Amino acid sequence: MRATIANLSTHQRVNTPTMSGSIKYFDEKVVFLEFDNGKHHHLKTGEFISSLNSNKYTLVENAISLKYFPLDEEQQKVAEFRLAYCEALDKLPNPCVEIYANEVIDNVYEKINDKHPKKPAFKTCDKWRRQWISDGRDIAPQVYSHHGARDQRMSPEVQDFVYRLACRHYLLRSQPPVSEFIDIVGRKFKAKRNEFYPETCPTEGKIRRFLKRLPKHIVDEKRHGKAYAKLENRSVLSSIETTFVLERVECDGLSPNLGLLNDDGSYAGKVSLFFVIDCFTRCILGYTVQLDKGESSAAVVHSLSHSVRIQNKPSGQGIGGIGLTYVLDNGPGYRAEATKRFLSALGAEIKFCASRTPQEKPYVEAFNKKIRAELLTKIKGYVPKKRKEDITAENLKSMARTTVTEFLVRLEHYIYEVYHKKPLMALKRQTPLEVWNENIQFADHITLEDMDDRLLLRGREKRLTPSLKAGIQHRGQQFHSSKFKSFLGGYIDQMGKAKKITVLIDDFDASAVTAILPDGTMLELLNSKGSDKFKDVSFSTLKSQLKEETRPDTEDPLTAQKAHNIINRKRRNGEPVPQEYLTPEDFENEESSTNHSEDNSSTVPQSDENQSDFGEEKW
C-alpha cells in the first residue's frame, strides 16, 4: 500500500536506516522530524512520502491506548459529531489541503446539521483528525473529561491534624459553622507550622472538601453517639439493590494479624487476602492469598482473573464470570493502571469507593467480618482485630503455628464447603450456591474461557530478561515466536545486550504470554511445549505436576553432615532437637556431658515432651 499524507500524524514514530525519531509537525508543504539523539531534520512533504514508498523510511504504528473512557450522553454526542468529520477527511488522499477538505466538511454538515447545527472550521477539523489518528483512531480520549471529585492534596500528616481538630471543634452536637472551624485550623496550624514544614496551611477550599468527604456514619457517631449512628446507617444494604447475577461485583482486601510458616518450619510472612464477591448471590467469585507484602496490583489482578473463570474451581461449583460493574476499594493495588487495564479489556464499568467509606461496598465488608469470626479466630497464631496492644512483625513471627499449605486448604474448605452451603437470612434462608444455580441460567453469563483474544487480558505485569534462544522464561516454561526472535536480534545488536522488557502474564493460563516491546507493540508468545496443551492450565498446576514427576520414590538417607547442619540451626533458634536428627557422635557428646552436669542428661526426653504439646488443631 502506497503511503500518502493521510497516513501521517503528529508524534508518529519514524525509523531511518541510521536513526529513529518521530514527526514533530507536518502539513502539505513540510515535515519536521525530531530524532531520539536530539537532532532535528525537515523535509518537503513530497520527498518524505517518496522516501516512505521507496522503503527508505518506515512508519511505526502507534500503540493503541488501553485506557477505558466512560462517556456520558453529552460526551457521546460530541464524539459522534467529531467522528463524522474525521472519518470523512481520512478518505481524502490529501486531507491537509484546505480547498478539498472544505468540500467534504460542507457535505458532512448537510447530513448532520439537524442534530449538530454548528459547522466547524477547517483548522478545527484538521486538529481533531490528527489527534484521532494519534490516539489509534479512537475519538473517546479527546472527548472524555472527568467530572468527579477532586483529589485531596493535603499530606497524610496534615489530614490527621485537621481530622483531630474537626473531632474537637466541628463534629459537635451544636454543629458550629464551617467558617469558625476554618479560623481555628488557621490559628492551630500557625502555632505548629514548624512541625509541618515545608507544608503550608490548608486553604479554605481544601478544608471544606475535607469536611464534605467525611463519612456520614462518623459524623453521626461524633455528634449524636453510636446508637444514633447505627440506627441511621443500618439501611445501607437496602439502598444497594441488585436484580440479577453479576450485576454488581465488589472487591476488597483483608490483612489479618496472622503469620504463617513454610512446610520446613521457617517463617513465611504475614498473610493478606483479596476477595471478589457477587452482590446478588453473595458468592465468592475469586480470591487470592499473598504473603509478606502489602497491597499490590499483582494480587488484585490475580483475584480478578480467578473470579472470571469457572475452571480451577471445585466440582459442582462453577462460580465465576465477568461482572457488569466492579466496585473497588480505594487502595493502591486497586487504583493501579494494571487493574484498570484488565477490567477495561473486559468491558466492565469501574467504580471506586471514597476513602473511609466501607458502607459503599457493604457486601464484601460483611464477608470480611464473617470470615474473621468463623475461620480466622480458629487458626493458631491469629491475633484478634480489637486487641489493644500493638502487634509487631516479631510478635506475629513468634506466634506463628500454621503452615501455608494448611491455611490454603482450610480457606478453600471454608469458602466452598461452609460459606457457599450455609443458609443466609438475607437470601431468605437459601444458600449462596442455591441462589447462584437458580439464577445463572437467566443471566448473560460470560467467562474468560469464552474469549479467544486474550492479548490484553493477561493482567499481571512483570519485567523479564529475554533470551534469543529461549525467548521469555517464566516458572519453568518457555515462550517464543519467530517475530519475537527477529526483534531480539536487532534489539541485542542495538543495545549491546538484552535488557528487561514488560511481559503480561495470566497465572491461570500457561499457553501464552504477551510481550510489550519498547515501541509499545504487543506480541503474543506461545508456549514452546504447545499452546493448546496448556490452555487454561495454571502455572501452579504445572509446577505441582513437575514436582510429582521429579519426586524420588524413596527419600535420600540423612548424612552426618546434613544432620549436623539441622541440629546447629535448631539450637541457634532455640528449637527442640528430635532424636531422629541426632547422630551417634552426638549421642557420645550427650553422654560425656552427663559426667559434668546431671541436668543436661534430660535434654532429649524434654525436647520430646515439649514437642508433643503442640498438637494439630481440630477443624
C-alpha positions as CSV (number, residue, x, y, z in Angstrom):
1,M,0.0,0.0,0.0
2,R,1.4,3.4,-1.1
3,A,1.8,6.0,1.7
4,T,0.0,9.3,1.4
5,I,-0.2,12.4,3.6
6,A,-3.3,10.8,5.2
7,N,-1.1,8.2,6.8
8,L,0.9,10.8,8.8
9,S,0.1,12.0,12.3
10,T,1.8,14.1,14.9
11,H,4.1,12.1,17.2
12,Q,4.2,9.2,14.6
13,R,7.3,7.1,15.1
14,V,9.7,7.0,12.1
15,N,12.7,4.7,11.5
16,T,15.5,5.6,9.2
17,P,18.5,3.4,8.2
18,T,20.6,5.0,10.9
19,M,18.3,6.7,13.4
20,S,14.8,6.6,14.8
21,G,12.5,9.5,15.8
22,S,9.0,11.0,15.5
23,I,7.1,13.5,13.4
24,K,7.0,16.8,15.3
25,Y,4.9,18.7,12.8
26,F,3.7,18.3,9.2
27,D,1.5,20.0,6.6
28,E,1.1,19.8,2.8
29,K,4.5,21.6,2.4
30,V,7.0,20.4,5.0
31,V,7.6,17.6,7.5
32,F,9.6,18.3,10.7
33,L,11.3,15.3,12.3
34,E,12.8,15.0,15.8
35,F,15.2,12.2,16.4
36,D,15.9,10.3,19.7
37,N,19.5,11.6,19.8
38,G,18.3,15.2,20.0
39,K,18.9,16.1,16.3
40,H,16.2,17.6,14.1
41,H,15.6,17.4,10.3
42,H,13.0,18.8,7.9
43,L,11.9,17.6,4.5
44,K,9.4,18.5,1.9
45,T,6.3,16.6,2.3
46,G,6.5,15.1,-1.2
47,E,10.1,14.0,-0.6
48,F,9.2,12.4,2.7
49,I,6.3,10.4,1.2
50,S,8.6,9.3,-1.7
51,S,11.1,8.0,0.9
52,L,8.3,6.1,2.6
53,N,7.2,4.5,-0.6
54,S,10.8,3.5,-1.5
55,N,11.2,1.9,1.9
56,K,14.0,4.3,2.8
57,Y,11.9,5.5,5.8
58,T,9.4,3.3,7.6
59,L,6.4,4.4,9.8
60,V,5.8,2.6,13.1
61,E,2.2,2.2,14.1
62,N,1.4,3.9,17.4
63,A,0.3,1.7,20.3
64,I,-3.4,1.7,20.9
65,S,-4.4,3.2,24.2
66,L,-5.6,0.6,26.7
67,K,-7.4,3.1,28.9
68,Y,-11.2,2.9,29.2
69,F,-13.1,6.2,28.8
70,P,-16.7,6.0,30.2
71,L,-18.5,8.7,28.2
72,D,-21.8,10.2,29.3
73,E,-24.6,11.1,27.0
74,E,-23.4,14.6,26.2
75,Q,-19.8,13.4,25.5
76,Q,-21.2,10.6,23.3
77,K,-23.0,13.2,21.1
78,V,-19.8,15.2,20.8
79,A,-17.8,12.1,19.9
80,E,-20.3,11.2,17.1
81,F,-20.1,14.8,15.8
82,R,-16.3,14.8,15.6
83,L,-16.0,11.2,14.3
84,A,-18.2,12.0,11.3
85,Y,-15.8,14.7,10.2
86,C,-12.6,12.7,11.0
87,E,-13.7,9.6,9.0
88,A,-14.8,11.7,6.0
89,L,-11.5,13.7,5.9
90,D,-9.5,10.5,6.3
91,K,-10.8,9.2,3.0
92,L,-9.2,12.1,1.1
93,P,-5.8,11.5,-0.5
94,N,-4.7,14.9,0.7
95,P,-6.8,15.9,3.8
96,C,-4.4,18.8,4.7
97,V,-5.4,20.7,1.6
98,E,-8.0,23.2,2.7
99,I,-9.8,23.5,-0.7
100,Y,-10.6,19.8,-0.9
101,A,-11.3,19.5,2.8
102,N,-13.9,22.3,2.9
103,E,-16.0,20.5,0.3
104,V,-16.0,17.3,2.5
105,I,-16.8,19.4,5.6
106,D,-19.8,21.0,3.8
107,N,-21.1,17.6,2.7
108,V,-20.9,16.2,6.2
109,Y,-22.6,19.3,7.6
110,E,-25.5,18.9,5.3
111,K,-26.1,15.4,6.5
112,I,-25.9,16.0,10.3
113,N,-27.0,19.7,10.6
114,D,-30.3,18.6,12.1
115,K,-28.5,17.0,15.1
116,H,-25.4,19.2,15.1
117,P,-26.3,22.7,13.8
118,K,-22.8,24.2,14.4
119,K,-20.3,23.9,11.5
120,P,-16.6,23.6,12.5
121,A,-13.8,25.3,10.7
122,F,-11.2,23.5,8.6
123,K,-8.4,24.0,11.2
124,T,-10.6,22.6,13.9
125,C,-11.5,19.5,11.9
126,D,-7.8,19.0,11.0
127,K,-6.8,19.2,14.7
128,W,-9.5,16.6,15.5
129,R,-8.3,14.3,12.7
130,R,-4.7,14.4,13.8
131,Q,-5.5,13.7,17.4
132,W,-7.8,10.9,16.3
133,I,-5.0,9.2,14.3
134,S,-2.5,9.8,17.2
135,D,-4.9,8.0,19.6
136,G,-5.2,4.9,17.4
137,R,-8.3,6.1,15.6
138,D,-10.2,6.4,18.9
139,I,-12.2,9.5,19.4
140,A,-13.0,8.9,23.1
141,P,-9.7,10.2,24.6
142,Q,-10.1,13.7,23.2
143,V,-13.7,14.0,24.2
144,Y,-13.6,12.4,27.7
145,S,-13.5,14.8,30.7
146,H,-13.7,13.7,34.3
147,H,-16.3,15.4,36.4
148,G,-15.6,13.5,39.6
149,A,-14.5,14.9,42.9
150,R,-11.0,16.5,43.1
151,D,-8.3,14.5,44.8
152,Q,-7.4,15.5,48.4
153,R,-4.0,17.2,48.1
154,M,-3.2,17.5,51.8
155,S,-0.4,15.3,53.1
156,P,-1.4,12.5,55.4
157,E,0.1,14.3,58.4
158,V,-2.0,17.5,57.7
159,Q,-5.1,15.4,57.1
160,D,-4.7,13.7,60.5
161,F,-4.1,17.1,62.1
162,V,-7.3,18.6,60.5
163,Y,-9.3,15.5,61.5
164,R,-8.3,15.7,65.1
165,L,-9.3,19.4,65.2
166,A,-12.6,18.5,63.5
167,C,-13.4,15.9,66.2
168,R,-12.7,18.5,68.9
169,H,-14.2,21.7,67.4
170,Y,-16.5,20.9,64.5
171,L,-18.2,17.4,64.9
172,L,-20.2,18.6,67.9
173,R,-23.9,18.4,68.7
174,S,-24.2,22.2,68.4
175,Q,-23.0,22.0,64.8
176,P,-20.8,25.1,64.7
177,P,-20.3,26.9,61.3
178,V,-17.6,25.9,58.9
179,S,-16.1,29.4,58.8
180,E,-15.5,29.3,62.5
181,F,-13.7,25.9,62.2
182,I,-11.5,27.3,59.3
183,D,-10.3,30.1,61.6
184,I,-9.4,27.6,64.3
185,V,-7.4,25.5,61.8
186,G,-5.5,28.6,60.7
187,R,-4.6,29.5,64.3
188,K,-3.6,26.0,65.3
189,F,-1.6,25.4,62.2
190,K,0.3,28.6,62.7
191,A,1.2,27.6,66.2
192,K,2.7,24.3,64.9
193,R,3.9,25.3,61.5
194,N,7.5,24.1,62.3
195,E,6.2,20.6,62.7
196,F,4.7,20.5,59.2
197,Y,7.4,22.4,57.3
198,P,7.5,22.8,54.3
199,E,3.7,22.2,54.2
200,T,1.6,25.3,54.2
201,C,-1.7,25.8,55.9
202,P,-4.7,24.2,54.0
203,T,-6.8,26.7,52.1
204,E,-10.5,27.2,52.7
205,G,-11.5,25.1,49.7
206,K,-9.4,22.2,50.9
207,I,-10.8,22.3,54.4
208,R,-14.4,22.4,53.0
209,R,-13.8,19.5,50.7
210,F,-12.2,17.5,53.6
211,L,-15.3,18.1,55.8
212,K,-17.6,17.2,53.0
213,R,-15.9,13.9,52.4
214,L,-16.2,12.7,56.0
215,P,-18.3,9.5,56.1
216,K,-21.8,10.1,57.3
217,H,-21.7,7.4,60.0
218,I,-18.6,9.0,61.5
219,V,-20.3,12.4,61.6
220,D,-23.4,10.9,63.2
221,E,-21.4,9.0,65.7
222,K,-19.3,12.0,66.8
223,R,-22.3,14.3,67.1
224,H,-25.1,12.0,68.4
225,G,-23.4,8.8,69.6
226,K,-23.0,5.2,68.5
227,A,-26.7,4.2,69.0
228,Y,-27.9,7.0,66.7
229,A,-25.2,6.3,64.1
230,K,-26.2,2.6,63.9
231,L,-29.9,3.5,63.6
232,E,-29.3,6.0,60.8
233,N,-26.9,3.9,58.8
234,R,-28.4,0.4,59.2
235,S,-30.2,0.6,55.9
236,V,-27.1,0.8,53.8
237,L,-27.6,-2.7,52.3
238,S,-31.2,-2.0,51.3
239,S,-30.1,1.1,49.4
240,I,-27.9,-1.0,47.1
241,E,-30.3,-3.3,45.2
242,T,-29.3,-5.8,42.5
243,T,-31.7,-7.7,40.3
244,F,-29.6,-10.3,38.5
245,V,-26.4,-12.2,38.8
246,L,-23.1,-10.4,38.2
247,E,-24.8,-7.0,38.0
248,R,-22.6,-5.6,40.8
249,V,-19.3,-7.1,42.0
250,E,-17.4,-5.8,45.0
251,C,-13.7,-6.2,45.6
252,D,-11.7,-5.6,48.8
253,G,-8.6,-6.7,50.7
254,L,-8.2,-8.1,54.2
255,S,-4.9,-8.0,56.2
256,P,-5.5,-10.1,59.4
257,N,-2.9,-10.3,62.2
258,L,-1.7,-13.8,61.2
259,G,1.7,-15.1,60.4
260,L,2.3,-18.4,58.5
261,L,5.1,-20.9,58.3
262,N,6.6,-22.8,55.4
263,D,6.5,-26.6,55.4
264,D,10.1,-26.7,56.7
265,G,9.1,-24.6,59.8
266,S,10.7,-21.4,58.6
267,Y,8.6,-18.2,58.8
268,A,6.8,-17.3,55.5
269,G,5.3,-13.9,56.4
270,K,2.1,-12.1,57.3
271,V,-0.9,-13.1,55.2
272,S,-3.1,-10.8,53.1
273,L,-6.4,-11.8,51.5
274,F,-8.2,-10.4,48.5
275,F,-11.8,-11.3,47.8
276,V,-14.2,-10.7,44.8
277,I,-18.0,-11.2,45.7
278,D,-21.2,-11.2,43.7
279,C,-23.7,-8.9,45.4
280,F,-26.8,-10.7,44.2
281,T,-25.9,-14.2,45.3
282,R,-23.3,-13.4,47.9
283,C,-21.0,-16.0,46.2
284,I,-17.2,-15.6,46.3
285,L,-16.2,-15.4,42.7
286,G,-12.5,-15.4,43.3
287,Y,-9.8,-14.9,45.9
288,T,-6.0,-14.6,46.3
289,V,-3.6,-15.2,49.2
290,Q,-0.5,-13.1,49.4
291,L,2.4,-13.3,51.9
292,D,4.7,-10.8,53.5
293,K,3.8,-7.9,51.2
294,G,1.3,-5.0,51.2
295,E,-1.5,-4.5,48.7
296,S,-0.2,-5.0,45.2
297,S,-1.7,-4.8,41.8
298,A,-0.4,-8.3,41.0
299,A,-2.5,-9.8,43.8
300,V,-5.6,-7.7,42.8
301,V,-5.4,-8.8,39.2
302,H,-4.8,-12.4,40.3
303,S,-8.0,-12.4,42.3
304,L,-10.0,-10.7,39.4
305,S,-8.6,-13.3,36.9
306,H,-9.6,-16.1,39.2
307,S,-13.1,-14.6,39.5
308,V,-13.9,-14.5,35.7
309,R,-13.2,-18.2,35.3
310,I,-15.3,-21.3,36.1
311,Q,-12.4,-23.7,35.7
312,N,-9.9,-24.3,38.6
313,K,-13.0,-24.4,40.9
314,P,-14.3,-27.4,42.9
315,S,-16.6,-29.8,41.1
316,G,-20.3,-28.7,41.2
317,Q,-19.3,-25.1,41.9
318,G,-18.7,-23.5,38.6
319,I,-19.0,-20.0,40.1
320,G,-17.4,-17.2,38.1
321,G,-17.9,-14.7,35.3
322,I,-17.5,-11.2,34.1
323,G,-19.4,-8.6,36.1
324,L,-21.3,-5.6,34.7
325,T,-20.0,-3.1,37.4
326,Y,-16.9,-3.6,39.6
327,V,-16.9,-1.6,42.9
328,L,-13.3,-1.4,44.0
329,D,-11.5,-0.3,47.2
330,N,-9.5,2.9,47.2
331,G,-6.2,1.2,47.9
332,P,-3.1,1.5,45.7
333,G,-3.4,-2.1,44.3
334,Y,-7.0,-1.4,43.0
335,R,-6.1,2.1,41.6
336,A,-3.1,0.7,39.7
337,E,-3.0,1.0,35.9
338,A,-2.7,-2.8,35.6
339,T,-6.0,-3.3,37.4
340,K,-7.8,-0.6,35.3
341,R,-6.4,-2.1,32.1
342,F,-7.5,-5.6,32.9
343,L,-11.1,-4.5,33.8
344,S,-11.3,-2.2,30.8
345,A,-10.3,-5.1,28.5
346,L,-13.2,-7.0,29.9
347,G,-15.6,-4.1,29.0
348,A,-16.7,-3.6,32.6
349,E,-17.6,-0.4,34.4
350,I,-15.3,0.6,37.2
351,K,-16.4,2.5,40.4
352,F,-14.0,3.4,43.2
353,C,-15.1,3.9,46.8
354,A,-14.2,7.1,48.7
355,S,-11.7,6.8,51.5
356,R,-13.0,5.7,54.9
357,T,-16.4,4.7,53.4
358,P,-16.9,1.0,54.0
359,Q,-20.6,1.4,53.5
360,E,-20.1,1.9,49.8
361,K,-19.1,-1.8,49.5
362,P,-21.2,-3.4,52.3
363,Y,-21.3,-7.0,50.9
364,V,-17.6,-7.7,50.8
365,E,-17.2,-5.9,54.1
366,A,-19.8,-8.2,55.7
367,F,-18.0,-11.2,54.3
368,N,-14.7,-9.9,55.8
369,K,-16.4,-9.7,59.2
370,K,-17.8,-13.2,58.8
371,I,-14.6,-14.9,57.8
372,R,-12.8,-13.3,60.8
373,A,-15.3,-14.7,63.2
374,E,-15.9,-18.1,61.6
375,L,-12.4,-19.1,60.3
376,L,-9.5,-16.8,61.4
377,T,-10.3,-17.0,65.1
378,K,-10.0,-20.8,64.9
379,I,-6.5,-20.7,63.5
380,K,-3.5,-20.8,65.8
381,G,-1.4,-17.7,65.7
382,Y,-4.2,-15.3,64.8
383,V,-4.5,-12.1,66.9
384,P,-8.0,-10.6,67.1
385,K,-8.6,-7.3,65.4
386,K,-9.7,-5.5,68.5
387,R,-6.7,-6.3,70.6
388,K,-5.3,-3.1,72.1
389,E,-1.6,-3.8,72.2
390,D,0.5,-3.2,69.1
391,I,1.2,-6.3,67.0
392,T,4.7,-6.1,65.5
393,A,6.2,-8.4,62.9
394,E,8.3,-10.1,65.6
395,N,5.2,-10.9,67.6
396,L,3.5,-12.5,64.6
397,K,6.6,-14.5,63.8
398,S,6.9,-15.9,67.3
399,M,3.2,-16.7,67.4
400,A,3.0,-18.4,64.0
401,R,1.9,-22.1,64.3
402,T,0.0,-22.8,61.0
403,T,1.7,-23.6,57.7
404,V,0.8,-22.0,54.4
405,T,-0.4,-25.3,52.9
406,E,-2.7,-25.9,55.9
407,F,-4.1,-22.4,55.7
408,L,-4.8,-22.7,52.0
409,V,-6.7,-26.0,52.5
410,R,-8.8,-24.5,55.4
411,L,-9.6,-21.3,53.4
412,E,-10.8,-23.3,50.3
413,H,-12.8,-25.6,52.6
414,Y,-14.5,-22.7,54.3
415,I,-15.4,-20.8,51.1
416,Y,-16.7,-23.8,49.1
417,E,-17.9,-26.2,51.7
418,V,-19.1,-23.9,54.6
419,Y,-19.9,-20.4,53.4
420,H,-21.4,-21.3,50.0
421,K,-23.6,-24.0,51.6
422,K,-24.7,-22.1,54.6
423,P,-28.3,-20.5,54.6
424,L,-28.3,-16.7,54.9
425,M,-31.1,-14.6,56.3
426,A,-30.5,-12.0,53.5
427,L,-31.2,-14.7,50.9
428,K,-34.5,-15.9,52.6
429,R,-32.8,-18.9,54.2
430,Q,-31.2,-20.0,50.9
431,T,-27.6,-20.8,50.5
432,P,-25.4,-18.7,48.1
433,L,-24.8,-21.7,45.9
434,E,-28.6,-22.4,45.6
435,V,-29.3,-18.8,44.6
436,W,-26.4,-18.9,42.0
437,N,-27.7,-22.2,40.4
438,E,-31.2,-20.9,40.2
439,N,-30.5,-17.5,38.6
440,I,-27.3,-18.1,36.5
441,Q,-29.3,-19.7,33.7
442,F,-31.3,-16.4,33.2
443,A,-28.2,-14.1,33.2
444,D,-25.9,-13.1,30.3
445,H,-23.1,-15.4,31.7
446,I,-19.7,-14.7,30.0
447,T,-16.5,-16.1,31.3
448,L,-12.9,-15.7,30.3
449,E,-13.0,-19.1,28.6
450,D,-15.4,-17.6,26.1
451,M,-12.9,-15.0,24.9
452,D,-10.4,-16.0,22.1
453,D,-8.4,-12.8,22.1
454,R,-6.6,-12.6,25.4
455,L,-3.8,-10.3,24.3
456,L,-4.9,-7.6,26.8
457,L,-6.4,-9.9,29.4
458,R,-3.1,-11.1,30.8
459,G,-3.2,-8.5,33.5
460,R,-0.1,-9.2,35.7
461,E,2.9,-7.2,34.7
462,K,6.4,-8.5,35.2
463,R,9.8,-7.3,34.0
464,L,11.8,-10.2,32.5
465,T,15.0,-10.5,30.5
466,P,14.5,-12.2,27.1
467,S,16.9,-14.7,25.5
468,L,17.5,-15.1,21.8
469,K,17.4,-18.8,22.1
470,A,14.8,-19.4,24.8
471,G,12.6,-16.3,24.5
472,I,10.8,-15.5,27.7
473,Q,11.2,-17.9,30.6
474,H,8.7,-17.9,33.4
475,R,8.2,-20.6,36.1
476,G,9.8,-23.4,34.2
477,Q,8.1,-22.6,30.9
478,Q,9.5,-21.0,27.7
479,F,7.6,-18.7,25.4
480,H,8.8,-17.7,21.9
481,S,7.8,-16.8,18.4
482,S,9.5,-16.0,15.1
483,K,8.6,-12.3,15.2
484,F,10.0,-12.0,18.7
485,K,13.2,-13.8,17.7
486,S,13.7,-11.3,14.8
487,F,13.1,-8.4,17.1
488,L,15.6,-9.7,19.7
489,G,18.3,-10.0,17.0
490,G,18.1,-6.3,16.2
491,Y,17.4,-5.3,19.8
492,I,20.5,-7.0,21.2
493,D,22.7,-5.6,18.4
494,Q,21.4,-2.1,19.1
495,M,21.6,-2.2,22.9
496,G,24.7,-4.4,23.2
497,K,22.8,-6.9,25.5
498,A,19.3,-8.0,26.2
499,K,17.5,-5.8,28.7
500,K,14.3,-6.4,30.7
501,I,11.0,-5.9,28.9
502,T,7.5,-5.8,30.2
503,V,5.6,-9.1,30.0
504,L,1.8,-9.6,30.7
505,I,1.1,-12.9,32.4
506,D,-2.1,-14.8,33.2
507,D,-1.4,-17.0,36.1
508,F,-4.3,-19.3,35.2
509,D,-3.3,-19.7,31.5
510,A,0.2,-21.1,30.7
511,S,-0.4,-21.4,27.0
512,A,1.0,-17.9,26.1
513,V,2.2,-14.6,27.5
514,T,2.1,-11.1,26.0
515,A,5.4,-9.2,25.4
516,I,5.3,-5.4,25.2
517,L,8.2,-4.1,23.0
518,P,9.9,-0.8,23.7
519,D,7.8,1.0,21.0
520,G,4.5,-0.2,22.5
521,T,3.9,-3.1,20.1
522,M,2.3,-6.2,21.7
523,L,3.3,-9.7,20.7
524,E,1.7,-12.9,21.8
525,L,4.4,-15.5,22.6
526,L,3.1,-19.1,22.7
527,N,4.4,-21.9,25.0
528,S,7.2,-23.8,23.3
529,K,5.8,-27.1,24.5
530,G,2.4,-26.4,22.8
531,S,-0.1,-23.7,23.4
532,D,-3.2,-25.9,23.0
533,K,-1.9,-28.4,25.6
534,F,-1.6,-25.7,28.3
535,K,-4.6,-23.5,27.6
536,D,-6.4,-22.6,30.8
537,V,-3.9,-24.6,32.8
538,S,-2.4,-22.5,35.7
539,F,1.3,-22.2,36.3
540,S,0.8,-23.6,39.8
541,T,-0.7,-26.8,38.4
542,L,2.3,-27.3,36.1
543,K,4.7,-26.7,39.0
544,S,2.9,-29.2,41.2
545,Q,2.9,-31.8,38.4
546,L,6.6,-31.2,37.8
547,K,7.3,-31.8,41.5
548,E,5.4,-35.1,41.4
549,E,7.3,-36.2,38.3
550,T,10.7,-35.4,39.8
551,R,10.0,-36.6,43.4
552,P,12.0,-39.7,44.2
553,D,10.2,-42.9,45.3
554,T,12.3,-43.0,48.5
555,E,13.9,-40.2,50.4
556,D,17.7,-39.9,50.3
557,P,19.3,-41.1,53.6
558,L,20.3,-38.4,56.0
559,T,24.0,-37.9,56.0
560,A,26.0,-37.0,59.0
561,Q,26.8,-33.5,57.6
562,K,23.1,-32.8,56.9
563,A,22.2,-33.9,60.4
564,H,24.8,-31.7,62.0
565,N,23.5,-28.7,60.0
566,I,19.9,-29.3,61.1
567,I,21.0,-29.7,64.7
568,N,23.0,-26.5,64.7
569,R,20.3,-24.5,63.0
570,K,17.6,-25.7,65.5
571,R,19.8,-25.0,68.5
572,R,20.6,-21.5,67.3
573,N,16.9,-20.8,67.0
574,G,16.2,-22.3,70.4
575,E,14.1,-25.1,69.0
576,P,13.9,-28.7,70.4
577,V,16.0,-31.3,68.6
578,P,14.2,-34.5,67.8
579,Q,16.0,-37.8,68.3
580,E,15.8,-38.9,64.7
581,Y,18.0,-36.0,63.7
582,L,20.8,-37.0,66.2
583,T,23.9,-38.9,65.0
584,P,25.9,-41.5,67.1
585,E,28.6,-38.8,67.5
586,D,26.0,-36.5,69.0
587,F,24.9,-39.3,71.5
588,E,28.5,-39.6,72.6
589,N,28.6,-35.9,73.3
590,E,25.4,-36.1,75.3
591,E,26.8,-39.0,77.4
592,S,30.1,-37.2,78.1
593,S,28.2,-34.1,79.2
594,T,26.3,-36.1,81.9
595,N,29.5,-36.5,83.8
596,H,29.7,-32.8,84.3
597,S,26.0,-32.0,84.8
598,E,23.1,-34.1,85.7
599,D,20.6,-31.5,84.3
600,N,21.9,-32.0,80.8
601,S,21.1,-35.7,80.8
602,S,17.4,-34.9,80.3
603,T,17.9,-32.8,77.2
604,V,16.5,-35.3,74.7
605,P,13.4,-36.5,76.7
606,Q,12.5,-32.9,77.5
607,S,12.6,-32.0,73.8
608,D,10.3,-34.8,73.0
609,E,7.9,-33.8,75.8
610,N,7.8,-30.2,74.6
611,Q,7.3,-31.3,71.0
612,S,4.2,-33.3,71.9
613,D,2.5,-30.3,73.4
614,F,1.9,-28.8,70.0
615,G,-0.9,-31.0,68.7
616,E,-2.7,-30.5,65.4
617,E,-5.8,-28.3,65.8
618,K,-9.2,-30.0,65.1
619,W,-11.4,-28.3,62.5
